[in-house]
């Protein structure tokens, strides 16, 4: 358990958790379920560390603003986005711009999208070579 959230009281205290996730987004794991379902807490956590998305409630794993902030911070947060948002063009574009080698996770509907292909070309010649084969 995080040293920042060592007691049940601190796991449920809004100000304590907000401060903790602002310093280390992954501390969201130790917050109460109620605070894992709080927009400001979750946004602060994913802005600090996008991978905190895995500890957010399903509601916020399906929130476009939260997921976009998480993926902008750490493209690997894409893994924790809802299935619907994994098919959202702006989320996919943000993901692929920061992680062009992982074209296999791009939904089929985007694999011929010119803007996404061009983003891959700009960010990685090797990744583009792999997708053009």
N, C-alpha and C positions, 0 to 999 in steps of 0.2 A: 504494500500500500504506500502511496505517496506520502512523504514526510510532511507535505503541505496540507494534506487532508487526512490527518490521523484519527480524528474522532468522528462519530456519527453526526455530532452537531456541526462540525466544520464541513462535512460532506453535503450538508443541507443548507448551509449559510450562503446566501446569494453573494454577498460581498467577498467572502473568503474564497469561494469557488471562482468568482470572476477574476480576482487577483491571481489565483493559482493558475488558471488556464491561460491567462495573459502572459505568464512567464513560461509555461510549459503546457502546450495544448493537450498533450497526451494524458495529463492529469484528469481530463474529462472522464476517463475510465472509472475514477474513484468518486465522482460526484453522484449525488442521489439521482434516481430515475427522473424525479421532477425537474432537476436542473439540467439533466441530459436532454430534456424536452423544452428548454428555454432558449429562445432565439438568440438573445444577447450572449449568453454563456457559450452556446455552440458556435456562433459566429466568431467570437473571440478565440475560442480554442482552435478552430480550423484556420483562422488567419495566422495564428502562431505556428501551427503544425497541421498541414492538411490531412495527415493520417489520423488525426483525432476524429475524423468523420466516422470511423468504425465504431466509436463509442457514443455517437449521437443517436437519438431515437430515430426510428424508421421515418417518422414525419419529416425530420430534417435531412435524412438521407435522400428524401424525395423533394427537397426544397431547392429550386434552381439557384437562388442566390448563395445559399450555403454551399452547395456542391461546387459551384463555379469558383467560389473563394478557396475552397479546399484544393481543387485541382490546379488553380493558379499557384497556390503555395507549394504543392507537391503533387505532381501529375499522377503518382501512384495511388492517390486517393480515389481516382476513377473507379478502382476496384470496389469501393464501398458505396458508390452511388446506386440509386434504385435502377431497376431494369429500364424503366421509362426514361430516366435521365441519361442513361448510357446510350440512348438513341437520339439524344438532343444534339443538334448540329453544333451549337456553340460550345457545349461541353466537350464533344468529340474533337472539335477544332483546337480548343485549349489543350486538351490532353495530348493530341498528336503533335502539336507544336513543341511541346516540352518533352515528349517521349516518342520520337519518330520511329524508333526501332520496333515498336510494339504494334505494328499495323494489323496483326492477327486479331487484336481485340476490337478493331474498328468494325462496327456493324456493316453488313453487306451493302446496305443502301447508300453508304458513303464511300465505298471503295472505288467508285468511278467519279466522285465529286471532284471537279477541277480545283476548287479552292483547297480542299484537304490534300489532294495530290501535290499541289504547288507548295503547300506548307511543309510537306515531307521533303520535297526537293530542296527547299531553302534551308531546312534544318539538318539534313543528313543525306549526302550523296549515296552512302552505302545503303541506307534504308530504302531510298528510291530504287536503287539497283535491285534490291530484293523483291520489291513489289512489282517491278516491271518484268520480272521473269515469268 
